[in-house]
Amino acid sequence: MSHYDCSHPVETGMAVYPGSRPVSVETVTTVDSDGAHVTELDLDTHVGTHIDAPAHTLENGSTLDDYPLSAFEFEARVVDCTGVADREPIRPEALGEPSDHDMLVIRTGWDAHWGTGRSRDHPYLTEAAAAWCADHSYSVGLDTFGPDPTPSADSDRERAAESEGLPAHDALFANECLIVENLRGLERLPTEFELTAYPLALAAEASPVRAVARTP
């Protein structure tokens, strides 16, 4: 069994969703001065590679502690959307035929733009595509900020046809499907693999994860 880390490192100044607080990873004591090394983290639960639960957008939605640990272990299938252009929609017909997997991982290649302004101009799922995933009980993984459009670093790049709000999130969460965002390195993986994305033990709507793909 081979293991692949599909997570972005958590570090000071890392890319965050527009409007989110900056990330700080700071040494507060050292072995030399204090006898022990301690690091302080200042971040929100949607930093880097993370998992979203329904409470993120749905009033009274489930939080991560409502799920058993097995819910964060996925039989995944990659959907290659690397041909979809900046800020273009991914429609249901791009997702292939239904299968026995419990997660679709949407590979756009946009992790290559991590830390740049272009990272915010990723392709996105239409509400219909997200609803198709929910209807087939697929959780969704992405190598982008999320399944909905992200505000652009250049507002002139935003398009009138883009959805308002977070309809793709809402459609997935309506069927208790989970969303793993900001994956990386998906080009290394076969079409089918196992993905684990365990959250911290939080009664919260989201948590950073160490997303690990396992292949035979």
VEXGU-966589 format. One record per residue: residue number from 1; residue in one letter; x, y, z negated of N, C-alpha, C in turn. Coordinates in pm, 1 decimal. Layout:
BEGIN
     n   res     n.east    n.north       n.up    ca.east   ca.north      ca.up     c.east    c.north       c.up
   NUM     A          X          Y          Z          X          Y          Z          X          Y          Z
...
! end
This chain:
BEGIN
     n   res     n.east    n.north       n.up    ca.east   ca.north      ca.up     c.east    c.north       c.up
     1     M       84.5     -119.5        0.0        0.0        0.0        0.0       88.0      124.5        0.0
     2     S       63.6      215.6       93.3      136.8      343.0       98.4       50.5      453.1       39.2
     3     H      114.2      548.2      -27.4       45.6      659.4      -91.7       92.6      791.1      -30.7
     4     Y       -2.6      881.4       -7.1       26.3     1011.0       51.3      -38.2     1119.4      -33.8
     5     D       43.0     1214.8      -76.5       -9.5     1328.5     -152.6      -70.7     1427.5      -53.7
     6     C     -199.7     1452.1      -66.5     -270.9     1543.9       23.3     -306.6     1674.2      -46.3
     7     S     -229.7     1710.0     -150.4     -260.4     1827.1     -232.1     -158.8     1938.1     -208.8
     8     H     -205.3     2062.4     -212.9     -116.0     2177.2     -214.7      -59.8     2196.3     -356.2
     9     P       67.1     2229.7     -370.5      122.0     2257.2     -503.3       53.1     2377.4     -567.9
    10     V       37.3     2370.2     -698.7      -15.4     2483.4     -775.5      103.2     2566.6     -820.5
    11     E      109.5     2691.7     -776.0      224.9     2775.3     -805.7      185.4     2922.6     -806.2
    12     T      264.2     3001.9     -873.4      239.8     3145.5     -880.4      232.2     3205.1     -740.2
    13     G      129.5     3287.4     -718.1      116.0     3357.5     -592.0       62.6     3273.9     -477.9
    14     M       16.1     3152.9     -504.2      -35.0     3066.9     -397.8     -160.7     3127.2     -334.9
    15     A     -196.8     3077.9     -217.9     -317.5     3125.4     -150.6     -440.4     3093.1     -234.8
    16     V     -534.9     3187.2     -239.8     -661.5     3166.4     -309.3     -774.6     3215.7     -219.6
    17     Y     -895.3     3172.0     -250.1    -1011.6     3217.2     -175.1    -1025.8     3369.1     -192.2
    18     P    -1064.5     3440.6      -86.2    -1075.2     3586.1      -95.4    -1157.9     3632.4     -215.8
    19     G    -1100.9     3721.4     -292.0    -1168.8     3774.8     -409.7    -1138.8     3699.8     -537.6
    20     S    -1073.4     3583.8     -527.7    -1039.0     3507.3     -647.6     -918.8     3568.8     -717.9
    21     R     -906.8     3541.3     -845.9     -795.3     3595.2     -922.2     -665.8     3526.6     -879.2
    22     P     -554.6     3597.8     -881.9     -426.6     3537.4     -846.7     -389.1     3425.8     -943.6
    23     V     -310.3     3332.7     -896.3     -263.3     3221.8     -978.7     -129.8     3259.0    -1041.7
    24     S     -116.0     3224.6    -1169.5       10.8     3245.2    -1239.1       50.9     3115.8    -1309.5
    25     V      171.9     3070.9    -1285.3      231.0     2955.9    -1354.9      357.5     3008.1    -1421.9
    26     E      351.9     3024.7    -1553.0      457.0     3099.4    -1623.2      514.0     3018.1    -1738.6
    27     T      645.1     3017.0    -1748.9      712.3     2957.7    -1863.7      699.2     3051.6    -1983.1
    28     V      645.8     2999.2    -2092.4      625.6     3084.5    -2211.4      723.2     3050.7    -2323.8
    29     T      773.0     2928.7    -2327.3      881.4     2895.3    -2419.8      978.1     2802.5    -2348.3
    30     T     1102.8     2800.1    -2394.3     1205.4     2714.7    -2334.0     1270.2     2628.2    -2441.4
    31     V     1332.5     2520.7    -2395.5     1404.8     2433.5    -2488.7     1518.2     2510.3    -2555.3
    32     D     1590.7     2589.8    -2476.3     1706.8     2661.1    -2528.4     1668.0     2760.7    -2637.1
    33     S     1559.4     2835.7    -2613.3     1522.5     2942.3    -2707.1     1425.2     2897.8    -2815.5
    34     D     1339.0     2801.0    -2781.8     1228.0     2770.4    -2871.8     1219.4     2623.0    -2913.0
    35     G     1304.1     2540.8    -2854.8     1302.9     2399.3    -2891.5     1211.9     2313.5    -2806.9
    36     A     1128.4     2376.0    -2725.6     1038.5     2300.8    -2637.0      999.1     2388.3    -2518.7
    37     H      980.4     2325.0    -2406.0      939.4     2396.4    -2284.7      787.6     2389.3    -2272.5
    38     V      722.9     2505.5    -2259.7      577.2     2513.4    -2243.9      546.9     2605.8    -2126.7
    39     T      454.2     2561.3    -2039.9      411.9     2638.9    -1924.0      266.7     2680.9    -1941.6
    40     E      238.0     2806.4    -1909.9      101.8     2859.6    -1919.4       44.7     2875.4    -1779.1
    41     L      -78.4     2825.9    -1760.0     -147.8     2836.9    -1632.7     -259.1     2939.8    -1643.0
    42     D     -269.0     3027.1    -1543.1     -381.1     3120.7    -1532.7     -440.5     3102.4    -1393.5
    43     L     -555.7     3037.2    -1387.2     -618.9     3005.6    -1258.1     -765.3     2973.3    -1280.1
    44     D     -842.3     2974.3    -1169.1     -980.2     2930.3    -1180.2     -993.1     2787.8    -1128.3
    45     T    -1112.1     2731.2    -1136.8    -1129.9     2589.4    -1106.9    -1133.9     2558.9     -958.2
    46     H    -1133.1     2662.3     -873.1    -1139.0     2643.3     -727.9    -1004.1     2669.0     -661.1
    47     V     -898.3     2655.3     -735.7     -764.5     2682.2     -684.6     -712.1     2562.9     -605.0
    48     G     -647.5     2593.4     -492.6     -576.8     2490.8     -417.3     -665.9     2374.4     -378.3
    49     T     -610.2     2255.4     -380.2     -685.5     2134.5     -348.9     -775.6     2103.4     -467.9
    50     H     -905.5     2107.2     -444.9     -998.8     2092.7     -557.3    -1127.3     2025.3     -510.6
    51     I    -1207.7     1986.2     -608.1    -1335.1     1920.4     -579.5    -1449.0     2005.0     -634.0
    52     D    -1553.6     2020.0     -553.1    -1673.1     2095.9     -591.4    -1788.0     1999.8     -620.5
    53     A    -1863.4     2030.7     -724.2    -1986.0     1959.0     -758.8    -2106.1     2050.0     -732.7
    54     P    -2228.3     1995.3     -731.6    -2346.5     2075.0     -696.3    -2367.4     2200.7     -778.8
    55     A    -2324.3     2201.8     -904.8    -2344.5     2320.8     -987.0    -2271.1     2443.0     -931.8
    56     H    -2184.1     2421.0     -834.4    -2112.9     2534.5     -773.0    -2209.7     2631.4     -705.7
    57     T    -2313.4     2578.8     -641.0    -2407.8     2669.0     -571.8    -2553.1     2645.1     -608.2
    58     L    -2584.6     2536.7     -678.2    -2723.7     2504.6     -709.3    -2751.7     2527.2     -857.1
    59     E    -2853.9     2606.0     -885.3    -2896.1     2626.5    -1023.5    -2934.5     2491.7    -1083.6
    60     N    -2878.2     2461.9    -1200.3    -2902.5     2334.5    -1269.5    -2847.8     2214.5    -1192.7
    61     G    -2753.6     2239.2    -1101.3    -2690.7     2129.4    -1030.1    -2597.0     2050.2    -1119.8
    62     S    -2562.5     1930.3    -1076.1    -2473.6     1842.9    -1152.7    -2334.2     1904.4    -1164.0
    63     T    -2271.3     1884.4    -1279.7    -2131.6     1921.9    -1298.9    -2046.1     1795.1    -1290.5
    64     L    -1916.5     1811.9    -1283.3    -1828.0     1698.6    -1258.5    -1838.5     1591.6    -1365.9
    65     D    -1866.2     1631.8    -1489.7    -1876.8     1532.8    -1596.7    -2003.3     1449.0    -1587.2
    66     D    -2095.0     1484.3    -1496.9    -2214.7     1403.0    -1476.0    -2186.0     1280.2    -1389.2
    67     Y    -2069.5     1274.7    -1327.8    -2036.2     1166.2    -1236.0    -1944.8     1064.1    -1303.8
    68     P    -1959.0      935.0    -1271.5    -1862.2      836.3    -1319.6    -1730.0      852.1    -1246.2
    69     L    -1622.9      800.7    -1302.9    -1491.9      810.6    -1239.1    -1491.9      751.2    -1098.9
    70     S    -1570.6      646.7    -1079.7    -1573.3      581.3     -948.1    -1625.9      674.3     -838.7
    71     A    -1697.8      780.9     -877.5    -1750.7      875.2     -778.2    -1639.7      955.4     -711.1
    72     F    -1519.2      953.6     -769.3    -1407.7     1030.7     -714.3    -1309.9      941.6     -637.3
    73     E    -1355.8      820.8     -605.8    -1279.6      725.9     -524.7    -1358.4      704.0     -396.5
    74     F    -1299.6      737.9     -283.7    -1374.5      742.3     -158.5    -1314.7      648.9      -53.6
    75     E    -1402.9      583.7       20.7    -1364.6      514.5      143.4    -1385.8      616.5      255.5
    76     A    -1277.9      668.9      308.6    -1284.4      786.7      395.1    -1262.8      751.7      542.2
    77     R    -1325.7      831.7      626.4    -1304.2      825.5      771.2    -1270.0      964.9      821.2
    78     V    -1162.0      975.6      897.2    -1119.9     1104.4      950.7    -1201.0     1138.6     1074.9
    79     V    -1246.6     1262.9     1081.8    -1309.2     1317.0     1201.6    -1212.5     1420.9     1258.5
    80     D    -1161.8     1394.9     1377.9    -1062.8     1484.0     1438.5    -1132.0     1603.4     1502.9
    81     C    -1117.5     1719.0     1439.2    -1173.3     1843.7     1492.3    -1062.3     1943.7     1523.1
    82     T     -943.8     1892.4     1555.4     -831.0     1980.9     1580.6     -848.3     2063.8     1707.2
    83     G     -944.4     2025.4     1791.6     -968.0     2103.3     1912.9    -1065.5     2217.3     1895.3
    84     V    -1120.4     2232.9     1774.4    -1217.1     2340.3     1748.7    -1140.9     2468.9     1718.2
    85     A    -1179.4     2577.6     1782.8    -1104.5     2703.5     1774.4    -1138.9     2781.9     1647.8
    86     D    -1065.1     2892.0     1630.6    -1083.9     2981.3     1516.0    -1230.9     3020.8     1501.3
    87     R    -1282.7     3005.5     1379.2    -1415.8     3051.3     1341.0    -1525.1     2994.7     1432.1
    88     E    -1501.4     2874.7     1488.1    -1601.9     2807.1     1569.2    -1672.9     2701.7     1484.6
    89     P    -1800.9     2677.7     1512.9    -1876.1     2580.0     1434.3    -1846.2     2436.2     1474.2
    90     I    -1855.2     2346.7     1377.6    -1847.9     2202.3     1399.3    -1990.8     2150.0     1387.9
    91     R    -2042.8     2093.9     1495.7    -2183.2     2053.5     1502.6    -2198.4     1903.2     1475.9
    92     P    -2319.1     1856.0     1450.9    -2338.7     1714.4     1416.6    -2280.8     1618.3     1519.5
    93     E    -2289.5     1652.6     1648.3    -2243.5     1560.7     1751.9    -2092.1     1538.6     1746.7
    94     A    -2019.1     1625.8     1675.4    -1874.0     1608.3     1662.9    -1836.5     1506.3     1556.0
    95     L    -1933.5     1460.6     1478.5    -1904.4     1379.6     1360.2    -1905.7     1230.0     1386.6
    96     G    -1941.9     1188.8     1508.2    -1939.7     1047.4     1541.5    -2063.3      974.0     1495.4
    97     E    -2057.5      841.5     1507.0    -2169.6      757.6     1467.1    -2164.6      728.7     1317.4
    98     P    -2279.5      703.4     1253.8    -2279.8      667.5     1111.5    -2197.1      541.8     1086.3
    99     S    -2136.5      534.9      969.3    -2053.9      419.9      932.2    -2074.5      390.6      784.4
   100     D    -2004.8      288.9      733.8    -2021.0      248.5      594.2    -1932.3      327.3      498.9
   101     H    -1861.2      425.6      547.2    -1774.9      504.9      460.2    -1859.4      595.5      370.4
   102     D    -1797.7      645.3      262.5    -1871.5      737.8      175.6    -1813.1      878.5      177.5
   103     M    -1711.8      901.6      262.5    -1660.1     1037.3      282.9    -1617.6     1055.1      427.5
   104     L    -1650.8     1170.6      482.5    -1592.9     1214.2      608.6    -1487.8     1320.3      577.7
   105     V    -1368.7     1300.5      630.1    -1261.4     1398.3      614.0    -1246.2     1472.6      746.3
   106     I    -1276.0     1600.7      743.9    -1274.5     1683.6      864.3    -1134.1     1739.9      882.2
   107     R    -1062.5     1689.1      982.9     -925.2     1734.4     1007.5     -926.5     1841.4     1115.4
   108     T     -898.5     1963.7     1076.9     -892.9     2075.2     1171.9     -749.6     2115.2     1206.1
   109     G     -654.0     2072.9     1122.0     -515.8     2118.3     1136.7     -489.2     2253.0     1073.6
   110     W     -591.6     2309.4     1006.5     -577.3     2445.3      952.3     -487.7     2451.3      829.9
   111     D     -450.0     2337.3      773.6     -354.1     2341.2      663.3     -219.7     2395.4      709.1
   112     A     -193.8     2390.8      840.1      -69.6     2448.2      893.3      -64.3     2599.1      873.0
   113     H     -180.3     2662.3      850.7     -186.0     2807.7      833.6     -195.8     2848.9      686.3
   114     W     -181.9     2751.8      596.4     -192.3     2779.4      452.6      -97.3     2892.6      413.9
   115     G     -148.7     2988.3      339.7      -67.6     3100.4      294.0      -59.3     3215.6      392.4
   116     T     -128.4     3205.0      506.7     -131.1     3312.5      605.6     -273.4     3364.7      619.5
   117     G     -287.1     3481.4      680.2     -419.9     3537.4      701.7     -506.1     3450.2      790.1
   118     R     -443.7     3377.2      883.2     -521.6     3295.2      974.8     -590.8     3178.9      903.9
   119     S     -542.4     3142.1      785.1     -605.0     3030.2      713.4     -753.3     3056.2      687.3
   120     R     -790.9     3184.0      683.8     -930.1     3219.5      654.8    -1020.1     3212.2      778.3
   121     D     -959.9     3190.1      894.9    -1036.6     3185.2     1020.2    -1058.3     3041.6     1067.3
   122     H    -1075.3     2951.2      973.5    -1089.9     2809.6     1004.8    -1226.0     2777.9     1068.3
   123     P    -1235.7     2668.0     1142.3    -1366.9     2618.3     1185.0    -1451.5     2582.2     1062.6
   124     Y    -1580.7     2566.6     1084.3    -1670.6     2539.2      971.1    -1785.4     2449.0     1016.4
   125     L    -1846.9     2382.9      920.7    -1961.6     2297.9      949.8    -2088.1     2382.6      965.2
   126     T    -2167.6     2352.7     1065.6    -2300.1     2412.1     1069.0    -2384.7     2352.4      957.4
   127     E    -2492.1     2420.8      924.3    -2582.2     2366.9      823.0    -2636.8     2231.6      868.2
   128     A    -2662.9     2217.3      998.1    -2713.5     2090.3     1050.8    -2610.5     1978.5     1037.0
   129     A    -2482.6     2010.4     1059.4    -2377.8     1909.4     1043.7    -2364.6     1866.8      898.0
   130     A    -2369.9     1963.7      807.0    -2364.1     1930.7      664.5    -2484.9     1848.0      622.6
   131     A    -2602.6     1882.7      675.1    -2723.6     1806.8      642.9    -2713.3     1664.0      696.1
   132     W    -2652.9     1647.3      815.7    -2631.6     1513.2      870.8    -2543.5     1431.0      777.5
   133     C    -2437.0     1492.7      725.7    -2351.5     1423.3      628.9    -2430.7     1385.0      503.8
   134     A    -2509.1     1478.7      453.5    -2588.2     1451.4      333.7    -2690.2     1340.3      358.5
   135     D    -2752.7     1342.2      474.4    -2851.8     1239.5      507.4    -2790.1     1100.0      509.1
   136     H    -2659.7     1092.8      540.3    -2589.8      964.1      543.1    -2505.9      942.6      417.2
   137     S    -2530.5     1025.2      315.6    -2464.8     1013.0      184.1    -2313.1     1023.1      191.7
   138     Y    -2264.3     1104.3      284.8    -2120.8     1129.0      294.6    -2083.0     1248.3      207.3
   139     S    -1987.3     1228.3      117.7    -1914.5     1343.4       66.5    -1823.1     1391.8      177.9
   140     V    -1769.5     1512.0      162.8    -1690.7     1571.9      270.9    -1558.3     1622.1      215.9
   141     G    -1450.8     1592.4      288.1    -1319.2     1648.0      260.6    -1276.7     1734.9      377.5
   142     L    -1203.8     1841.8      349.4    -1160.5     1933.7      454.8    -1020.7     1984.6      426.4
   143     D     -948.0     2019.9      533.3     -816.7     2082.6      518.4     -828.8     2234.1      532.8
   144     T     -942.1     2289.0      488.4     -972.1     2432.0      496.1    -1024.4     2479.0      360.7
   145     F    -1052.6     2609.6      352.3    -1107.9     2665.5      229.2    -1245.0     2607.2      195.2
   146     G    -1317.0     2553.1      291.5    -1446.3     2495.3      261.7    -1525.9     2467.0      386.6
   147     P    -1645.7     2411.4      371.3    -1728.1     2378.1      487.3    -1800.4     2496.7      549.0
   148     D    -1810.8     2607.4      476.9    -1874.1     2728.9      527.9    -1768.1     2827.3      574.8
   149     P    -1805.5     2927.0      655.8    -1708.4     3028.9      696.1    -1650.4     3103.1      575.0
   150     T    -1523.0     3136.5      585.7    -1454.4     3214.8      483.3    -1438.3     3357.9      535.0
   151     P    -1459.1     3459.4      450.4    -1436.2     3596.5      497.6    -1297.5     3611.1      558.2
   152     S    -1290.4     3674.2      674.6    -1163.8     3686.9      746.2    -1077.0     3797.4      686.1
   153     A     -946.5     3781.9      704.0     -855.2     3890.7      667.4     -875.4     4010.5      757.9
   154     D     -934.5     3987.4      874.5     -969.1     4093.5      969.8    -1118.2     4079.5      999.9
   155     S    -1200.2     4165.5      943.3    -1345.2     4151.4      955.0    -1392.8     4155.1     1100.2
   156     D    -1312.7     4211.9     1190.2    -1350.8     4214.8     1331.1    -1352.2     4075.5     1392.5
   157     R    -1286.9     3980.2     1327.1    -1284.3     3843.2     1379.3    -1411.5     3765.8     1343.9
   158     E    -1487.2     3815.6     1246.5    -1609.7     3747.0     1207.3    -1714.2     3760.7     1316.5
   159     R    -1796.8     3657.2     1331.3    -1889.1     3651.6     1443.3    -2033.0     3658.4     1394.4
   160     A    -2117.6     3719.1     1476.5    -2257.3     3738.1     1436.8    -2327.6     3606.0     1413.0
   161     A    -2284.7     3500.5     1481.9    -2351.5     3370.8     1470.6    -2316.3     3296.9     1341.9
   162     E    -2218.0     3345.9     1266.8    -2177.2     3276.5     1144.9    -2288.1     3280.7     1040.1
   163     S    -2299.2     3170.5      966.5    -2402.0     3161.7      863.1    -2368.7     3254.9      747.6
   164     E    -2473.4     3302.1      681.3    -2456.7     3380.7      560.0    -2475.5     3289.2      439.8
   165     G    -2414.7     3327.7      329.0    -2424.5     3243.4      211.3    -2338.9     3119.0      226.5
   166     L    -2380.7     3009.4      161.7    -2305.2     2883.7      163.7    -2398.1     2767.7      200.0
   167     P    -2461.0     2773.7      318.4    -2561.7     2672.0      352.2    -2505.2     2530.9      365.2
   168     A    -2379.8     2517.2      411.2    -2322.4     2382.3      421.4    -2300.7     2323.7      281.6
   169     H    -2248.8     2404.3      190.7    -2238.6     2358.5       51.2    -2375.2     2313.4        0.1
   170     D    -2475.5     2400.0       18.8    -2608.9     2371.3      -34.4    -2665.1     2241.2       21.8
   171     A    -2647.4     2219.7      152.2    -2701.5     2099.1      215.3    -2636.8     1973.6      158.7
   172     L    -2506.4     1977.0      137.8    -2437.1     1861.3       80.5    -2476.8     1839.2      -65.0
   173     F    -2480.2     1946.7     -140.4    -2511.1     1934.1     -282.8    -2654.6     1888.2     -307.3
   174     A    -2744.3     1916.0     -213.5    -2884.2     1874.6     -230.8    -2896.9     1722.7     -241.1
   175     N    -2798.8     1648.8     -187.4    -2799.8     1502.9     -196.7    -2686.7     1451.6     -286.0
   176     E    -2638.1     1536.6     -377.5    -2535.6     1499.4     -474.8    -2403.2     1461.6     -409.6
   177     C    -2379.4     1507.8     -287.6    -2251.3     1482.5     -221.9    -2146.6     1579.4     -276.0
   178     L    -2023.6     1532.3     -286.6    -1913.7     1612.4     -337.5    -1832.7     1669.7     -221.4
   179     I    -1755.5     1774.5     -248.1    -1674.4     1839.6     -145.4    -1532.3     1854.0     -198.4
   180     V    -1435.8     1802.1     -123.1    -1293.9     1819.5     -156.0    -1235.1     1916.2      -53.7
   181     E    -1183.2     2027.0     -102.3    -1136.3     2135.5      -15.7     -984.2     2150.6      -22.5
   182     N     -928.1     2208.8       83.2     -785.3     2240.7       90.2     -696.6     2116.3       82.4
   183     L     -736.3     2011.4      155.0     -646.4     1897.7      172.1     -532.3     1938.0      265.7
   184     R     -428.3     1857.9      268.7     -317.8     1884.6      361.1     -257.1     1752.9      408.1
   185     G     -184.9     1761.3      520.7     -110.3     1646.2      569.2     -194.4     1533.8      625.3
   186     L     -313.1     1564.9      673.6     -401.8     1459.8      722.5     -351.4     1395.5      851.2
   187     E     -261.8     1463.5      923.1     -209.5     1407.7     1047.9     -126.6     1281.5     1023.2
   188     R      -85.9     1258.6      899.5       -5.8     1139.9      867.0      -91.2     1014.2      851.0
   189     L     -221.6     1031.1      844.9     -308.7      922.7      802.0     -378.7      854.6      918.8
   190     P     -412.9      726.8      902.8     -495.1      659.3     1003.6     -639.4      708.4      995.7
   191     T     -723.1      661.3     1084.5     -862.7      705.9     1086.7     -937.1      666.2      960.6
   192     E     -900.9      553.6      899.9     -967.4      506.2      778.9     -865.4      491.1      666.3
   193     F     -901.4      535.6      547.9     -812.0      523.2      432.8     -892.9      541.9      304.9
   194     E     -830.0      514.7      191.9     -890.5      539.0       60.8     -838.9      672.8        7.6
   195     L     -927.4      753.3      -46.0     -888.8      881.1     -105.1     -935.2      885.9     -248.9
   196     T     -844.9      919.5     -339.7     -883.0      945.9     -478.3     -862.9     1094.1     -505.2
   197     A     -959.0     1153.7     -574.8     -955.3     1297.0     -605.5    -1014.8     1317.6     -743.9
   198     Y     -939.7     1273.8     -845.2     -989.7     1281.3     -982.0     -980.6     1424.0    -1034.6
   199     P    -1090.9     1477.3    -1086.7    -1085.6     1611.1    -1147.8    -1032.7     1604.2    -1290.4
   200     L    -1000.1     1720.7    -1345.0     -974.5     1729.1    -1487.9    -1103.0     1696.0    -1564.0
   201     A    -1089.6     1659.0    -1689.3    -1206.2     1622.8    -1770.8    -1277.0     1750.0    -1816.6
   202     L    -1348.8     1811.9    -1722.8    -1416.5     1938.9    -1746.7    -1565.9     1924.3    -1724.6
   203     A    -1644.1     1991.1    -1808.1    -1787.8     2005.3    -1781.8    -1803.8     2130.8    -1697.4
   204     A    -1765.3     2120.6    -1570.0    -1756.7     2238.7    -1484.5    -1803.2     2203.7    -1344.7
   205     E    -1817.2     2309.7    -1262.9    -1865.7     2295.0    -1125.6    -1755.0     2258.9    -1028.1
   206     A    -1628.8     2266.2    -1071.8    -1516.3     2236.6     -984.0    -1392.5     2211.3    -1068.3
   207     S    -1292.5     2151.4    -1004.4    -1165.5     2128.3    -1071.9    -1056.0     2105.7     -968.9
   208     P     -935.6     2157.2     -994.4     -821.5     2113.8     -913.3     -805.1     1961.8     -923.5
   209     V     -755.1     1902.2     -814.9     -732.8     1757.2     -812.9     -595.2     1727.9     -755.0
   210     R     -545.4     1610.4     -782.5     -432.3     1553.1     -708.9     -495.6     1455.1     -611.2
   211     A     -510.0     1496.6     -488.5     -575.6     1414.4     -385.7     -470.9     1320.2     -326.4
   212     V     -495.1     1190.9     -339.8     -399.6     1090.4     -293.7     -467.5      995.4     -197.1
   213     A     -410.7      984.4      -77.8     -460.5      889.4       21.8     -379.1      760.9        9.9
   214     R     -449.7      647.8       20.6     -383.8      517.5       16.5     -417.4      442.6      144.8
   215     T     -314.3      387.5      206.9     -333.3      311.5      329.7     -263.1      177.3      316.8
   216     P     -310.7       75.1      387.8     -244.0      -56.4      383.1      -99.0      -46.8      430.3
! end
